[in-house]
Amino acid sequence: MEGVVVLPRHLDWGPERRYHLDKIVDARLMYMRVIRESATPDDLRRFLNASLLRKLWPQLVLPPRVRALWLDRFPELQRQAA
């Protein structure tokens, strides 16, 4: 993936909300923020890409409950992490 994403304030209230998806560190940080802060499925659909999520999943630092809920809903992420 490449390109620049600017997250809206309800997902990232910091001064720099711009993420360069071709930089793995930026992509990882953006995905962690979107997963933790999204209140609606629309945010998830808008900002997450399934293939990039599968690639980044093993490296995402998420609260245990959030990770467990995502793995319950998307068991293919567990297979990706294995």
mmCIF file of the N, C-alpha and C atoms, coordinates in Angstrom:
data_MODEL
# 
_entry.id   MODEL 
# 
loop_
_atom_site.group_PDB 
_atom_site.id 
_atom_site.type_symbol 
_atom_site.label_atom_id 
_atom_site.label_alt_id 
_atom_site.label_comp_id 
_atom_site.label_asym_id 
_atom_site.label_entity_id 
_atom_site.label_seq_id 
_atom_site.pdbx_PDB_ins_code 
_atom_site.Cartn_x 
_atom_site.Cartn_y 
_atom_site.Cartn_z 
_atom_site.occupancy 
_atom_site.B_iso_or_equiv 
_atom_site.pdbx_formal_charge 
_atom_site.auth_seq_id 
_atom_site.auth_comp_id 
_atom_site.auth_asym_id 
_atom_site.auth_atom_id 
_atom_site.pdbx_PDB_model_num 
ATOM 1   N N  . MET A 1 1  ? 0.850   -1.178  0.000  1.00 0.00 ? 1  MET A N  1 
ATOM 2   C CA . MET A 1 1  ? 0.000   0.000   0.000  1.00 0.00 ? 1  MET A CA 1 
ATOM 3   C C  . MET A 1 1  ? 0.891   1.235   0.000  1.00 0.00 ? 1  MET A C  1 
ATOM 4   N N  . GLU A 1 2  ? 0.355   2.267   -0.575 1.00 0.00 ? 2  GLU A N  1 
ATOM 5   C CA . GLU A 1 2  ? 1.070   3.533   -0.533 1.00 0.00 ? 2  GLU A CA 1 
ATOM 6   C C  . GLU A 1 2  ? 0.057   4.647   -0.508 1.00 0.00 ? 2  GLU A C  1 
ATOM 7   N N  . GLY A 1 3  ? 0.543   5.840   -0.281 1.00 0.00 ? 3  GLY A N  1 
ATOM 8   C CA . GLY A 1 3  ? -0.328  6.999   -0.184 1.00 0.00 ? 3  GLY A CA 1 
ATOM 9   C C  . GLY A 1 3  ? -0.304  7.563   1.223  1.00 0.00 ? 3  GLY A C  1 
ATOM 10  N N  . VAL A 1 4  ? -0.979  8.675   1.369  1.00 0.00 ? 4  VAL A N  1 
ATOM 11  C CA . VAL A 1 4  ? -1.033  9.366   2.656  1.00 0.00 ? 4  VAL A CA 1 
ATOM 12  C C  . VAL A 1 4  ? -2.488  9.409   3.112  1.00 0.00 ? 4  VAL A C  1 
ATOM 13  N N  . VAL A 1 5  ? -2.701  9.080   4.373  1.00 0.00 ? 5  VAL A N  1 
ATOM 14  C CA . VAL A 1 5  ? -4.039  9.121   4.971  1.00 0.00 ? 5  VAL A CA 1 
ATOM 15  C C  . VAL A 1 5  ? -4.001  10.131  6.112  1.00 0.00 ? 5  VAL A C  1 
ATOM 16  N N  . VAL A 1 6  ? -4.994  10.998  6.154  1.00 0.00 ? 6  VAL A N  1 
ATOM 17  C CA . VAL A 1 6  ? -5.162  11.925  7.270  1.00 0.00 ? 6  VAL A CA 1 
ATOM 18  C C  . VAL A 1 6  ? -6.404  11.480  8.022  1.00 0.00 ? 6  VAL A C  1 
ATOM 19  N N  . LEU A 1 7  ? -6.199  11.067  9.261  1.00 0.00 ? 7  LEU A N  1 
ATOM 20  C CA . LEU A 1 7  ? -7.330  10.595  10.065 1.00 0.00 ? 7  LEU A CA 1 
ATOM 21  C C  . LEU A 1 7  ? -8.129  11.780  10.605 1.00 0.00 ? 7  LEU A C  1 
ATOM 22  N N  . PRO A 1 8  ? -9.433  11.612  10.724 1.00 0.00 ? 8  PRO A N  1 
ATOM 23  C CA . PRO A 1 8  ? -10.257 12.668  11.321 1.00 0.00 ? 8  PRO A CA 1 
ATOM 24  C C  . PRO A 1 8  ? -9.996  12.768  12.821 1.00 0.00 ? 8  PRO A C  1 
ATOM 25  N N  . ARG A 1 9  ? -10.376 13.883  13.392 1.00 0.00 ? 9  ARG A N  1 
ATOM 26  C CA . ARG A 1 9  ? -10.109 14.151  14.815 1.00 0.00 ? 9  ARG A CA 1 
ATOM 27  C C  . ARG A 1 9  ? -10.729 13.117  15.751 1.00 0.00 ? 9  ARG A C  1 
ATOM 28  N N  . HIS A 1 10 ? -11.841 12.534  15.400 1.00 0.00 ? 10 HIS A N  1 
ATOM 29  C CA . HIS A 1 10 ? -12.457 11.570  16.319 1.00 0.00 ? 10 HIS A CA 1 
ATOM 30  C C  . HIS A 1 10 ? -11.666 10.264  16.397 1.00 0.00 ? 10 HIS A C  1 
ATOM 31  N N  . LEU A 1 11 ? -10.716 10.058  15.482 1.00 0.00 ? 11 LEU A N  1 
ATOM 32  C CA . LEU A 1 11 ? -9.855  8.878   15.537 1.00 0.00 ? 11 LEU A CA 1 
ATOM 33  C C  . LEU A 1 11 ? -8.451  9.212   16.035 1.00 0.00 ? 11 LEU A C  1 
ATOM 34  N N  . ASP A 1 12 ? -8.003  10.416  15.755 1.00 0.00 ? 12 ASP A N  1 
ATOM 35  C CA . ASP A 1 12 ? -6.649  10.822  16.155 1.00 0.00 ? 12 ASP A CA 1 
ATOM 36  C C  . ASP A 1 12 ? -6.677  12.302  16.491 1.00 0.00 ? 12 ASP A C  1 
ATOM 37  N N  . TRP A 1 13 ? -6.548  12.616  17.759 1.00 0.00 ? 13 TRP A N  1 
ATOM 38  C CA . TRP A 1 13 ? -6.641  14.000  18.199 1.00 0.00 ? 13 TRP A CA 1 
ATOM 39  C C  . TRP A 1 13 ? -5.268  14.652  18.366 1.00 0.00 ? 13 TRP A C  1 
ATOM 40  N N  . GLY A 1 14 ? -4.214  13.987  17.916 1.00 0.00 ? 14 GLY A N  1 
ATOM 41  C CA . GLY A 1 14 ? -2.865  14.547  17.999 1.00 0.00 ? 14 GLY A CA 1 
ATOM 42  C C  . GLY A 1 14 ? -2.632  15.626  16.960 1.00 0.00 ? 14 GLY A C  1 
ATOM 43  N N  . PRO A 1 15 ? -1.513  16.325  17.070 1.00 0.00 ? 15 PRO A N  1 
ATOM 44  C CA . PRO A 1 15 ? -1.221  17.421  16.133 1.00 0.00 ? 15 PRO A CA 1 
ATOM 45  C C  . PRO A 1 15 ? -0.888  16.933  14.722 1.00 0.00 ? 15 PRO A C  1 
ATOM 46  N N  . GLU A 1 16 ? -0.329  15.746  14.601 1.00 0.00 ? 16 GLU A N  1 
ATOM 47  C CA . GLU A 1 16 ? 0.030   15.202  13.279 1.00 0.00 ? 16 GLU A CA 1 
ATOM 48  C C  . GLU A 1 16 ? -0.802  13.960  13.021 1.00 0.00 ? 16 GLU A C  1 
ATOM 49  N N  . ARG A 1 17 ? -1.815  14.108  12.179 1.00 0.00 ? 17 ARG A N  1 
ATOM 50  C CA . ARG A 1 17 ? -2.753  13.011  11.923 1.00 0.00 ? 17 ARG A CA 1 
ATOM 51  C C  . ARG A 1 17 ? -2.513  12.384  10.553 1.00 0.00 ? 17 ARG A C  1 
ATOM 52  N N  . ARG A 1 18 ? -1.357  12.655  9.985  1.00 0.00 ? 18 ARG A N  1 
ATOM 53  C CA . ARG A 1 18 ? -1.030  12.199  8.632  1.00 0.00 ? 18 ARG A CA 1 
ATOM 54  C C  . ARG A 1 18 ? -0.159  10.945  8.716  1.00 0.00 ? 18 ARG A C  1 
ATOM 55  N N  . TYR A 1 19 ? -0.534  9.915   7.948  1.00 0.00 ? 19 TYR A N  1 
ATOM 56  C CA . TYR A 1 19 ? 0.186   8.642   7.956  1.00 0.00 ? 19 TYR A CA 1 
ATOM 57  C C  . TYR A 1 19 ? 0.572   8.265   6.531  1.00 0.00 ? 19 TYR A C  1 
ATOM 58  N N  . HIS A 1 20 ? 1.840   7.931   6.343  1.00 0.00 ? 20 HIS A N  1 
ATOM 59  C CA . HIS A 1 20 ? 2.360   7.502   5.046  1.00 0.00 ? 20 HIS A CA 1 
ATOM 60  C C  . HIS A 1 20 ? 2.303   5.974   5.017  1.00 0.00 ? 20 HIS A C  1 
ATOM 61  N N  . LEU A 1 21 ? 1.398   5.426   4.210  1.00 0.00 ? 21 LEU A N  1 
ATOM 62  C CA . LEU A 1 21 ? 1.182   3.981   4.221  1.00 0.00 ? 21 LEU A CA 1 
ATOM 63  C C  . LEU A 1 21 ? 2.350   3.183   3.650  1.00 0.00 ? 21 LEU A C  1 
ATOM 64  N N  . ASP A 1 22 ? 3.247   3.841   2.919  1.00 0.00 ? 22 ASP A N  1 
ATOM 65  C CA . ASP A 1 22 ? 4.420   3.123   2.418  1.00 0.00 ? 22 ASP A CA 1 
ATOM 66  C C  . ASP A 1 22 ? 5.503   2.997   3.489  1.00 0.00 ? 22 ASP A C  1 
ATOM 67  N N  . LYS A 1 23 ? 5.296   3.641   4.635  1.00 0.00 ? 23 LYS A N  1 
ATOM 68  C CA . LYS A 1 23 ? 6.200   3.510   5.786  1.00 0.00 ? 23 LYS A CA 1 
ATOM 69  C C  . LYS A 1 23 ? 5.527   2.574   6.783  1.00 0.00 ? 23 LYS A C  1 
ATOM 70  N N  . ILE A 1 24 ? 6.134   1.425   7.014  1.00 0.00 ? 24 ILE A N  1 
ATOM 71  C CA . ILE A 1 24 ? 5.525   0.396   7.857  1.00 0.00 ? 24 ILE A CA 1 
ATOM 72  C C  . ILE A 1 24 ? 5.204   0.905   9.264  1.00 0.00 ? 24 ILE A C  1 
ATOM 73  N N  . VAL A 1 25 ? 6.054   1.760   9.809  1.00 0.00 ? 25 VAL A N  1 
ATOM 74  C CA . VAL A 1 25 ? 5.817   2.301   11.151 1.00 0.00 ? 25 VAL A CA 1 
ATOM 75  C C  . VAL A 1 25 ? 4.548   3.143   11.158 1.00 0.00 ? 25 VAL A C  1 
ATOM 76  N N  . ASP A 1 26 ? 4.375   3.986   10.148 1.00 0.00 ? 26 ASP A N  1 
ATOM 77  C CA . ASP A 1 26 ? 3.168   4.804   10.054 1.00 0.00 ? 26 ASP A CA 1 
ATOM 78  C C  . ASP A 1 26 ? 1.928   3.939   9.862  1.00 0.00 ? 26 ASP A C  1 
ATOM 79  N N  . ALA A 1 27 ? 2.013   2.964   8.967  1.00 0.00 ? 27 ALA A N  1 
ATOM 80  C CA . ALA A 1 27 ? 0.863   2.105   8.695  1.00 0.00 ? 27 ALA A CA 1 
ATOM 81  C C  . ALA A 1 27 ? 0.445   1.349   9.957  1.00 0.00 ? 27 ALA A C  1 
ATOM 82  N N  . ARG A 1 28 ? 1.413   0.822   10.681 1.00 0.00 ? 28 ARG A N  1 
ATOM 83  C CA . ARG A 1 28 ? 1.122   0.079   11.910 1.00 0.00 ? 28 ARG A CA 1 
ATOM 84  C C  . ARG A 1 28 ? 0.438   0.986   12.938 1.00 0.00 ? 28 ARG A C  1 
ATOM 85  N N  . LEU A 1 29 ? 0.978   2.182   13.131 1.00 0.00 ? 29 LEU A N  1 
ATOM 86  C CA . LEU A 1 29 ? 0.415   3.118   14.101 1.00 0.00 ? 29 LEU A CA 1 
ATOM 87  C C  . LEU A 1 29 ? -1.003  3.526   13.702 1.00 0.00 ? 29 LEU A C  1 
ATOM 88  N N  . MET A 1 30 ? -1.216  3.801   12.423 1.00 0.00 ? 30 MET A N  1 
ATOM 89  C CA . MET A 1 30 ? -2.539  4.186   11.966 1.00 0.00 ? 30 MET A CA 1 
ATOM 90  C C  . MET A 1 30 ? -3.544  3.050   12.189 1.00 0.00 ? 30 MET A C  1 
ATOM 91  N N  . TYR A 1 31 ? -3.172  1.825   11.860 1.00 0.00 ? 31 TYR A N  1 
ATOM 92  C CA . TYR A 1 31 ? -4.084  0.693   12.039 1.00 0.00 ? 31 TYR A CA 1 
ATOM 93  C C  . TYR A 1 31 ? -4.407  0.480   13.511 1.00 0.00 ? 31 TYR A C  1 
ATOM 94  N N  . MET A 1 32 ? -3.435  0.619   14.385 1.00 0.00 ? 32 MET A N  1 
ATOM 95  C CA . MET A 1 32 ? -3.699  0.473   15.817 1.00 0.00 ? 32 MET A CA 1 
ATOM 96  C C  . MET A 1 32 ? -4.682  1.545   16.281 1.00 0.00 ? 32 MET A C  1 
ATOM 97  N N  . ARG A 1 33 ? -4.492  2.769   15.825 1.00 0.00 ? 33 ARG A N  1 
ATOM 98  C CA . ARG A 1 33 ? -5.391  3.859   16.229 1.00 0.00 ? 33 ARG A CA 1 
ATOM 99  C C  . ARG A 1 33 ? -6.798  3.638   15.706 1.00 0.00 ? 33 ARG A C  1 
ATOM 100 N N  . VAL A 1 34 ? -6.913  3.286   14.453 1.00 0.00 ? 34 VAL A N  1 
ATOM 101 C CA . VAL A 1 34 ? -8.243  3.085   13.868 1.00 0.00 ? 34 VAL A CA 1 
ATOM 102 C C  . VAL A 1 34 ? -8.966  1.941   14.582 1.00 0.00 ? 34 VAL A C  1 
ATOM 103 N N  . ILE A 1 35 ? -8.288  0.843   14.829 1.00 0.00 ? 35 ILE A N  1 
ATOM 104 C CA . ILE A 1 35 ? -8.921  -0.300  15.500 1.00 0.00 ? 35 ILE A CA 1 
ATOM 105 C C  . ILE A 1 35 ? -9.357  0.074   16.914 1.00 0.00 ? 35 ILE A C  1 
ATOM 106 N N  . ARG A 1 36 ? -8.511  0.798   17.632 1.00 0.00 ? 36 ARG A N  1 
ATOM 107 C CA . ARG A 1 36 ? -8.843  1.154   19.014 1.00 0.00 ? 36 ARG A CA 1 
ATOM 108 C C  . ARG A 1 36 ? -9.898  2.246   19.115 1.00 0.00 ? 36 ARG A C  1 
ATOM 109 N N  . GLU A 1 37 ? -9.896  3.207   18.210 1.00 0.00 ? 37 GLU A N  1 
ATOM 110 C CA . GLU A 1 37 ? -10.722 4.400   18.371 1.00 0.00 ? 37 GLU A CA 1 
ATOM 111 C C  . GLU A 1 37 ? -12.010 4.415   17.553 1.00 0.00 ? 37 GLU A C  1 
ATOM 112 N N  . SER A 1 38 ? -12.162 3.534   16.594 1.00 0.00 ? 38 SER A N  1 
ATOM 113 C CA . SER A 1 38 ? -13.363 3.544   15.754 1.00 0.00 ? 38 SER A CA 1 
ATOM 114 C C  . SER A 1 38 ? -14.603 3.240   16.581 1.00 0.00 ? 38 SER A C  1 
ATOM 115 N N  . ALA A 1 39 ? -15.630 4.028   16.343 1.00 0.00 ? 39 ALA A N  1 
ATOM 116 C CA . ALA A 1 39 ? -16.898 3.810   17.030 1.00 0.00 ? 39 ALA A CA 1 
ATOM 117 C C  . ALA A 1 39 ? -17.934 3.207   16.092 1.00 0.00 ? 39 ALA A C  1 
ATOM 118 N N  . THR A 1 40 ? -17.638 3.205   14.806 1.00 0.00 ? 40 THR A N  1 
ATOM 119 C CA . THR A 1 40 ? -18.605 2.693   13.836 1.00 0.00 ? 40 THR A CA 1 
ATOM 120 C C  . THR A 1 40 ? -17.905 1.792   12.820 1.00 0.00 ? 40 THR A C  1 
ATOM 121 N N  . PRO A 1 41 ? -18.637 0.866   12.248 1.00 0.00 ? 41 PRO A N  1 
ATOM 122 C CA . PRO A 1 41 ? -18.063 0.041   11.173 1.00 0.00 ? 41 PRO A CA 1 
ATOM 123 C C  . PRO A 1 41 ? -17.640 0.878   9.960  1.00 0.00 ? 41 PRO A C  1 
ATOM 124 N N  . ASP A 1 42 ? -18.281 2.022   9.770  1.00 0.00 ? 42 ASP A N  1 
ATOM 125 C CA . ASP A 1 42 ? -17.919 2.880   8.632  1.00 0.00 ? 42 ASP A CA 1 
ATOM 126 C C  . ASP A 1 42 ? -16.470 3.329   8.706  1.00 0.00 ? 42 ASP A C  1 
ATOM 127 N N  . ASP A 1 43 ? -16.003 3.694   9.900  1.00 0.00 ? 43 ASP A N  1 
ATOM 128 C CA . ASP A 1 43 ? -14.592 4.075   10.049 1.00 0.00 ? 43 ASP A CA 1 
ATOM 129 C C  . ASP A 1 43 ? -13.671 2.920   9.686  1.00 0.00 ? 43 ASP A C  1 
ATOM 130 N N  . LEU A 1 44 ? -14.032 1.731   10.134 1.00 0.00 ? 44 LEU A N  1 
ATOM 131 C CA . LEU A 1 44 ? -13.199 0.560   9.846  1.00 0.00 ? 44 LEU A CA 1 
ATOM 132 C C  . LEU A 1 44 ? -13.151 0.299   8.340  1.00 0.00 ? 44 LEU A C  1 
ATOM 133 N N  . ARG A 1 45 ? -14.308 0.351   7.694  1.00 0.00 ? 45 ARG A N  1 
ATOM 134 C CA . ARG A 1 45 ? -14.347 0.135   6.240  1.00 0.00 ? 45 ARG A CA 1 
ATOM 135 C C  . ARG A 1 45 ? -13.581 1.221   5.491  1.00 0.00 ? 45 ARG A C  1 
ATOM 136 N N  . ARG A 1 46 ? -13.677 2.434   5.973  1.00 0.00 ? 46 ARG A N  1 
ATOM 137 C CA . ARG A 1 46 ? -13.042 3.569   5.282  1.00 0.00 ? 46 ARG A CA 1 
ATOM 138 C C  . ARG A 1 46 ? -11.523 3.550   5.388  1.00 0.00 ? 46 ARG A C  1 
ATOM 139 N N  . PHE A 1 47 ? -10.994 3.160   6.560  1.00 0.00 ? 47 PHE A N  1 
ATOM 140 C CA . PHE A 1 47 ? -9.561  3.330   6.797  1.00 0.00 ? 47 PHE A CA 1 
ATOM 141 C C  . PHE A 1 47 ? -8.737  2.047   6.826  1.00 0.00 ? 47 PHE A C  1 
ATOM 142 N N  . LEU A 1 48 ? -9.375  0.895   6.858  1.00 0.00 ? 48 LEU A N  1 
ATOM 143 C CA . LEU A 1 48 ? -8.612  -0.353  6.908  1.00 0.00 ? 48 LEU A CA 1 
ATOM 144 C C  . LEU A 1 48 ? -8.726  -1.107  5.590  1.00 0.00 ? 48 LEU A C  1 
ATOM 145 N N  . ASN A 1 49 ? -7.627  -1.691  5.183  1.00 0.00 ? 49 ASN A N  1 
ATOM 146 C CA . ASN A 1 49 ? -7.562  -2.523  3.989  1.00 0.00 ? 49 ASN A CA 1 
ATOM 147 C C  . ASN A 1 49 ? -7.299  -3.949  4.466  1.00 0.00 ? 49 ASN A C  1 
ATOM 148 N N  . ALA A 1 50 ? -8.108  -4.901  4.012  1.00 0.00 ? 50 ALA A N  1 
ATOM 149 C CA . ALA A 1 50 ? -8.031  -6.280  4.519  1.00 0.00 ? 50 ALA A CA 1 
ATOM 150 C C  . ALA A 1 50 ? -6.663  -6.905  4.318  1.00 0.00 ? 50 ALA A C  1 
ATOM 151 N N  . SER A 1 51 ? -6.069  -6.749  3.143  1.00 0.00 ? 51 SER A N  1 
ATOM 152 C CA . SER A 1 51 ? -4.772  -7.401  2.908  1.00 0.00 ? 51 SER A CA 1 
ATOM 153 C C  . SER A 1 51 ? -3.673  -6.751  3.746  1.00 0.00 ? 51 SER A C  1 
ATOM 154 N N  . LEU A 1 52 ? -3.715  -5.445  3.904  1.00 0.00 ? 52 LEU A N  1 
ATOM 155 C CA . LEU A 1 52 ? -2.714  -4.789  4.748  1.00 0.00 ? 52 LEU A CA 1 
ATOM 156 C C  . LEU A 1 52 ? -2.945  -5.149  6.215  1.00 0.00 ? 52 LEU A C  1 
ATOM 157 N N  . LEU A 1 53 ? -4.190  -5.247  6.628  1.00 0.00 ? 53 LEU A N  1 
ATOM 158 C CA . LEU A 1 53 ? -4.483  -5.650  8.008  1.00 0.00 ? 53 LEU A CA 1 
ATOM 159 C C  . LEU A 1 53 ? -3.914  -7.033  8.295  1.00 0.00 ? 53 LEU A C  1 
ATOM 160 N N  . ARG A 1 54 ? -4.113  -7.975  7.374  1.00 0.00 ? 54 ARG A N  1 
ATOM 161 C CA . ARG A 1 54 ? -3.559  -9.328  7.576  1.00 0.00 ? 54 ARG A CA 1 
ATOM 162 C C  . ARG A 1 54 ? -2.036  -9.290  7.677  1.00 0.00 ? 54 ARG A C  1 
ATOM 163 N N  . LYS A 1 55 ? -1.405  -8.450  6.894  1.00 0.00 ? 55 LYS A N  1 
ATOM 164 C CA . LYS A 1 55 ? 0.058   -8.333  6.925  1.00 0.00 ? 55 LYS A CA 1 
ATOM 165 C C  . LYS A 1 55 ? 0.537   -7.727  8.245  1.00 0.00 ? 55 LYS A C  1 
ATOM 166 N N  . LEU A 1 56 ? -0.167  -6.702  8.725  1.00 0.00 ? 56 LEU A N  1 
ATOM 167 C CA . LEU A 1 56 ? 0.266   -5.981  9.931  1.00 0.00 ? 56 LEU A CA 1 
ATOM 168 C C  . LEU A 1 56 ? -0.178  -6.645  11.231 1.00 0.00 ? 56 LEU A C  1 
ATOM 169 N N  . TRP A 1 57 ? -1.213  -7.475  11.185 1.00 0.00 ? 57 TRP A N  1 
ATOM 170 C CA . TRP A 1 57 ? -1.838  -8.001  12.403 1.00 0.00 ? 57 TRP A CA 1 
ATOM 171 C C  . TRP A 1 57 ? -0.846  -8.530  13.442 1.00 0.00 ? 57 TRP A C  1 
ATOM 172 N N  . PRO A 1 58 ? 0.121   -9.364  13.079 1.00 0.00 ? 58 PRO A N  1 
ATOM 173 C CA . PRO A 1 58 ? 1.026   -9.897  14.109 1.00 0.00 ? 58 PRO A CA 1 
ATOM 174 C C  . PRO A 1 58 ? 1.846   -8.815  14.818 1.00 0.00 ? 58 PRO A C  1 
ATOM 175 N N  . GLN A 1 59 ? 1.985   -7.658  14.209 1.00 0.00 ? 59 GLN A N  1 
ATOM 176 C CA . GLN A 1 59 ? 2.812   -6.588  14.765 1.00 0.00 ? 59 GLN A CA 1 
ATOM 177 C C  . GLN A 1 59 ? 2.006   -5.522  15.498 1.00 0.00 ? 59 GLN A C  1 
ATOM 178 N N  . LEU A 1 60 ? 0.686   -5.599  15.465 1.00 0.00 ? 60 LEU A N  1 
ATOM 179 C CA . LEU A 1 60 ? -0.141  -4.573  16.097 1.00 0.00 ? 60 LEU A CA 1 
ATOM 180 C C  . LEU A 1 60 ? -0.199  -4.788  17.609 1.00 0.00 ? 60 LEU A C  1 
ATOM 181 N N  . VAL A 1 61 ? 0.039   -3.729  18.341 1.00 0.00 ? 61 VAL A N  1 
ATOM 182 C CA . VAL A 1 61 ? -0.048  -3.766  19.802 1.00 0.00 ? 61 VAL A CA 1 
ATOM 183 C C  . VAL A 1 61 ? -1.440  -3.266  20.168 1.00 0.00 ? 61 VAL A C  1 
ATOM 184 N N  . LEU A 1 62 ? -2.266  -4.199  20.623 1.00 0.00 ? 62 LEU A N  1 
ATOM 185 C CA . LEU A 1 62 ? -3.660  -3.898  20.945 1.00 0.00 ? 62 LEU A CA 1 
ATOM 186 C C  . LEU A 1 62 ? -3.992  -4.427  22.330 1.00 0.00 ? 62 LEU A C  1 
ATOM 187 N N  . PRO A 1 63 ? -4.963  -3.801  23.003 1.00 0.00 ? 63 PRO A N  1 
ATOM 188 C CA . PRO A 1 63 ? -5.399  -4.349  24.288 1.00 0.00 ? 63 PRO A CA 1 
ATOM 189 C C  . PRO A 1 63 ? -5.874  -5.794  24.097 1.00 0.00 ? 63 PRO A C  1 
ATOM 190 N N  . PRO A 1 64 ? -5.604  -6.661  25.057 1.00 0.00 ? 64 PRO A N  1 
ATOM 191 C CA . PRO A 1 64 ? -5.968  -8.077  24.925 1.00 0.00 ? 64 PRO A CA 1 
ATOM 192 C C  . PRO A 1 64 ? -7.439  -8.298  24.561 1.00 0.00 ? 64 PRO A C  1 
ATOM 193 N N  . ARG A 1 65 ? -8.339  -7.544  25.167 1.00 0.00 ? 65 ARG A N  1 
ATOM 194 C CA . ARG A 1 65 ? -9.771  -7.709  24.872 1.00 0.00 ? 65 ARG A CA 1 
ATOM 195 C C  . ARG A 1 65 ? -10.074 -7.336  23.425 1.00 0.00 ? 65 ARG A C  1 
ATOM 196 N N  . VAL A 1 66 ? -9.468  -6.272  22.933 1.00 0.00 ? 66 VAL A N  1 
ATOM 197 C CA . VAL A 1 66 ? -9.682  -5.853  21.543 1.00 0.00 ? 66 VAL A CA 1 
ATOM 198 C C  . VAL A 1 66 ? -9.160  -6.932  20.595 1.00 0.00 ? 66 VAL A C  1 
ATOM 199 N N  . ARG A 1 67 ? -7.961  -7.415  20.857 1.00 0.00 ? 67 ARG A N  1 
ATOM 200 C CA . ARG A 1 67 ? -7.389  -8.471  20.009 1.00 0.00 ? 67 ARG A CA 1 
ATOM 201 C C  . ARG A 1 67 ? -8.281  -9.718  20.013 1.00 0.00 ? 67 ARG A C  1 
ATOM 202 N N  . ALA A 1 68 ? -8.763  -10.111 21.184 1.00 0.00 ? 68 ALA A N  1 
ATOM 203 C CA . ALA A 1 68 ? -9.618  -11.298 21.287 1.00 0.00 ? 68 ALA A CA 1 
ATOM 204 C C  . ALA A 1 68 ? -10.928 -11.113 20.517 1.00 0.00 ? 68 ALA A C  1 
ATOM 205 N N  . LEU A 1 69 ? -11.526 -9.949  20.630 1.00 0.00 ? 69 LEU A N  1 
ATOM 206 C CA . LEU A 1 69 ? -12.777 -9.685  19.910 1.00 0.00 ? 69 LEU A CA 1 
ATOM 207 C C  . LEU A 1 69 ? -12.562 -9.734  18.402 1.00 0.00 ? 69 LEU A C  1 
ATOM 208 N N  . TRP A 1 70 ? -11.460 -9.169  17.930 1.00 0.00 ? 70 TRP A N  1 
ATOM 209 C CA . TRP A 1 70 ? -11.166 -9.195  16.499 1.00 0.00 ? 70 TRP A CA 1 
ATOM 210 C C  . TRP A 1 70 ? -10.896 -10.626 16.034 1.00 0.00 ? 70 TRP A C  1 
ATOM 211 N N  . LEU A 1 71 ? -10.182 -11.391 16.827 1.00 0.00 ? 71 LEU A N  1 
ATOM 212 C CA . LEU A 1 71 ? -9.898  -12.774 16.432 1.00 0.00 ? 71 LEU A CA 1 
ATOM 213 C C  . LEU A 1 71 ? -11.164 -13.632 16.433 1.00 0.00 ? 71 LEU A C  1 
ATOM 214 N N  . ASP A 1 72 ? -12.103 -13.348 17.345 1.00 0.00 ? 72 ASP A N  1 
ATOM 215 C CA . ASP A 1 72 ? -13.384 -14.052 17.328 1.00 0.00 ? 72 ASP A CA 1 
ATOM 216 C C  . ASP A 1 72 ? -14.152 -13.750 16.046 1.00 0.00 ? 72 ASP A C  1 
ATOM 217 N N  . ARG A 1 73 ? -14.111 -12.508 15.645 1.00 0.00 ? 73 ARG A N  1 
ATOM 218 C CA . ARG A 1 73 ? -14.870 -12.077 14.454 1.00 0.00 ? 73 ARG A CA 1 
ATOM 219 C C  . ARG A 1 73 ? -14.149 -12.439 13.152 1.00 0.00 ? 73 ARG A C  1 
ATOM 220 N N  . PHE A 1 74 ? -12.811 -12.382 13.171 1.00 0.00 ? 74 PHE A N  1 
ATOM 221 C CA . PHE A 1 74 ? -12.008 -12.621 11.968 1.00 0.00 ? 74 PHE A CA 1 
ATOM 222 C C  . PHE A 1 74 ? -10.948 -13.687 12.247 1.00 0.00 ? 74 PHE A C  1 
ATOM 223 N N  . PRO A 1 75 ? -11.336 -14.957 12.313 1.00 0.00 ? 75 PRO A N  1 
ATOM 224 C CA . PRO A 1 75 ? -10.387 -16.022 12.663 1.00 0.00 ? 75 PRO A CA 1 
ATOM 225 C C  . PRO A 1 75 ? -9.219  -16.129 11.680 1.00 0.00 ? 75 PRO A C  1 
ATOM 226 N N  . GLU A 1 76 ? -9.377  -15.628 10.465 1.00 0.00 ? 76 GLU A N  1 
ATOM 227 C CA . GLU A 1 76 ? -8.267  -15.675 9.510  1.00 0.00 ? 76 GLU A CA 1 
ATOM 228 C C  . GLU A 1 76 ? -7.067  -14.853 9.977  1.00 0.00 ? 76 GLU A C  1 
ATOM 229 N N  . LEU A 1 77 ? -7.290  -13.897 10.871 1.00 0.00 ? 77 LEU A N  1 
ATOM 230 C CA . LEU A 1 77 ? -6.172  -13.131 11.420 1.00 0.00 ? 77 LEU A CA 1 
ATOM 231 C C  . LEU A 1 77 ? -5.309  -14.026 12.303 1.00 0.00 ? 77 LEU A C  1 
ATOM 232 N N  . GLN A 1 78 ? -5.913  -14.949 13.022 1.00 0.00 ? 78 GLN A N  1 
ATOM 233 C CA . GLN A 1 78 ? -5.143  -15.884 13.843 1.00 0.00 ? 78 GLN A CA 1 
ATOM 234 C C  . GLN A 1 78 ? -4.267  -16.772 12.981 1.00 0.00 ? 78 GLN A C  1 
ATOM 235 N N  . ARG A 1 79 ? -4.823  -17.235 11.889 1.00 0.00 ? 79 ARG A N  1 
ATOM 236 C CA . ARG A 1 79 ? -4.031  -18.060 10.963 1.00 0.00 ? 79 ARG A CA 1 
ATOM 237 C C  . ARG A 1 79 ? -2.882  -17.261 10.380 1.00 0.00 ? 79 ARG A C  1 
ATOM 238 N N  . GLN A 1 80 ? -3.112  -15.977 10.160 1.00 0.00 ? 80 GLN A N  1 
ATOM 239 C CA . GLN A 1 80 ? -2.058  -15.116 9.618  1.00 0.00 ? 80 GLN A CA 1 
ATOM 240 C C  . GLN A 1 80 ? -0.928  -14.966 10.639 1.00 0.00 ? 80 GLN A C  1 
ATOM 241 N N  . ALA A 1 81 ? -1.263  -14.864 11.905 1.00 0.00 ? 81 ALA A N  1 
ATOM 242 C CA . ALA A 1 81 ? -0.268  -14.655 12.945 1.00 0.00 ? 81 ALA A CA 1 
ATOM 243 C C  . ALA A 1 81 ? 0.546   -15.915 13.230 1.00 0.00 ? 81 ALA A C  1 
ATOM 244 N N  . ALA A 1 82 ? 0.024   -17.059 12.865 1.00 0.00 ? 82 ALA A N  1 
ATOM 245 C CA . ALA A 1 82 ? 0.700   -18.323 13.166 1.00 0.00 ? 82 ALA A CA 1 
ATOM 246 C C  . ALA A 1 82 ? 1.923   -18.532 12.296 1.00 0.00 ? 82 ALA A C  1 
# 
